[in-house]
Amino acid sequence: MIYKVYYQENAIEIPVRENTKSLYLEAASEREVREKLKDRNYNIEFVQLLEGNYLTYEQASPNFILEEI
């Protein structure tokens, strides 16, 4: 399954919407996504499962790059 992760790069700073970034990651569950990213200093805001038409839409975006962790 492919997940889209919304995050802030620095976990100790106050989250600002304009600084929110996203990445795409393949994992079996949301728990596995968080486990894979725990060594990074990210403030994870939201983990969203992509499937169906929404996945197709995201894959068509030039920003769609699947992270290899």
C-alpha atoms as a printed R data frame, in Angstrom:
   type eleno elety resid chain resno      x      y       z
1  ATOM     1    CA   MET     A     1  0.000  0.000   0.000
2  ATOM     2    CA   ILE     A     2  1.139  3.533  -0.661
3  ATOM     3    CA   TYR     A     3  0.810  6.256   1.943
4  ATOM     4    CA   LYS     A     4  1.144 10.023   1.708
5  ATOM     5    CA   VAL     A     5  2.772 11.548   4.773
6  ATOM     6    CA   TYR     A     6  2.301 15.208   5.663
7  ATOM     7    CA   TYR     A     7  5.081 16.461   7.925
8  ATOM     8    CA   GLN     A     8  7.107 19.364   9.238
9  ATOM     9    CA   GLU     A     9 10.873 18.979   8.908
10 ATOM    10    CA   ASN     A    10 11.677 19.971  12.490
11 ATOM    11    CA   ALA     A    11  9.780 18.291  15.329
12 ATOM    12    CA   ILE     A    12 10.704 20.930  17.916
13 ATOM    13    CA   GLU     A    13  9.370 23.961  16.024
14 ATOM    14    CA   ILE     A    14  5.767 25.101  16.047
15 ATOM    15    CA   PRO     A    15  3.952 23.677  12.984
16 ATOM    16    CA   VAL     A    16  3.171 26.249  10.294
17 ATOM    17    CA   ARG     A    17  0.840 25.208   7.462
18 ATOM    18    CA   GLU     A    18  2.991 26.849   4.808
19 ATOM    19    CA   ASN     A    19  5.966 24.698   5.865
20 ATOM    20    CA   THR     A    20  4.119 21.386   5.601
21 ATOM    21    CA   LYS     A    21  5.757 18.981   3.179
22 ATOM    22    CA   SER     A    22  4.714 15.577   1.936
23 ATOM    23    CA   LEU     A    23  6.319 12.331   0.896
24 ATOM    24    CA   TYR     A    24  5.085  9.028  -0.485
25 ATOM    25    CA   LEU     A    25  6.024  5.740   1.123
26 ATOM    26    CA   GLU     A    26  5.162  2.103   0.519
27 ATOM    27    CA   ALA     A    27  4.284  0.162   3.671
28 ATOM    28    CA   ALA     A    28  1.876 -2.466   4.996
29 ATOM    29    CA   SER     A    29  0.259 -0.165   7.586
30 ATOM    30    CA   GLU     A    30  0.292  3.323   9.075
31 ATOM    31    CA   ARG     A    31  2.230  1.915  12.022
32 ATOM    32    CA   GLU     A    32  4.952  0.683   9.658
33 ATOM    33    CA   VAL     A    33  5.120  4.128   8.012
34 ATOM    34    CA   ARG     A    34  5.702  5.774  11.392
35 ATOM    35    CA   GLU     A    35  8.256  3.099  12.302
36 ATOM    36    CA   LYS     A    36 10.211  3.725   9.083
37 ATOM    37    CA   LEU     A    37 10.279  7.488   9.699
38 ATOM    38    CA   LYS     A    38 11.031  7.456  13.431
39 ATOM    39    CA   ASP     A    39 14.772  8.042  12.962
40 ATOM    40    CA   ARG     A    40 14.109 11.280  11.075
41 ATOM    41    CA   ASN     A    41 13.402 14.429  13.030
42 ATOM    42    CA   TYR     A    42  9.939 14.911  11.487
43 ATOM    43    CA   ASN     A    43  6.780 16.162  13.102
44 ATOM    44    CA   ILE     A    44  4.320 13.867  11.315
45 ATOM    45    CA   GLU     A    45  0.981 15.630  10.989
46 ATOM    46    CA   PHE     A    46 -1.039 13.077   9.020
47 ATOM    47    CA   VAL     A    47 -0.586  9.724   7.297
48 ATOM    48    CA   GLN     A    48 -3.065  9.071   4.478
49 ATOM    49    CA   LEU     A    49 -3.618  5.800   2.625
50 ATOM    50    CA   LEU     A    50 -3.749  6.344  -1.140
51 ATOM    51    CA   GLU     A    51 -5.931  4.005  -3.158
52 ATOM    52    CA   GLY     A    52 -8.207  3.979  -6.179
53 ATOM    53    CA   ASN     A    53 -8.712  7.189  -8.110
54 ATOM    54    CA   TYR     A    54 -6.860  9.265  -5.531
55 ATOM    55    CA   LEU     A    55 -3.727  7.122  -5.971
56 ATOM    56    CA   THR     A    56 -4.019  7.433  -9.754
57 ATOM    57    CA   TYR     A    57 -4.327 11.222  -9.412
58 ATOM    58    CA   GLU     A    58 -1.275 11.456  -7.124
59 ATOM    59    CA   GLN     A    59  0.806  9.213  -9.424
60 ATOM    60    CA   ALA     A    60  0.105 11.602 -12.326
61 ATOM    61    CA   SER     A    61  1.660 14.479 -10.362
62 ATOM    62    CA   PRO     A    62  5.274 15.417 -11.165
63 ATOM    63    CA   ASN     A    63  5.880 15.551  -7.376
64 ATOM    64    CA   PHE     A    64  5.094 11.843  -6.947
65 ATOM    65    CA   ILE     A    65  8.351 10.190  -5.904
66 ATOM    66    CA   LEU     A    66  8.132  7.005  -3.868
67 ATOM    67    CA   GLU     A    67 10.625  7.094  -0.974
68 ATOM    68    CA   GLU     A    68 12.975  4.130  -0.621
69 ATOM    69    CA   ILE     A    69 13.508  3.454   3.080
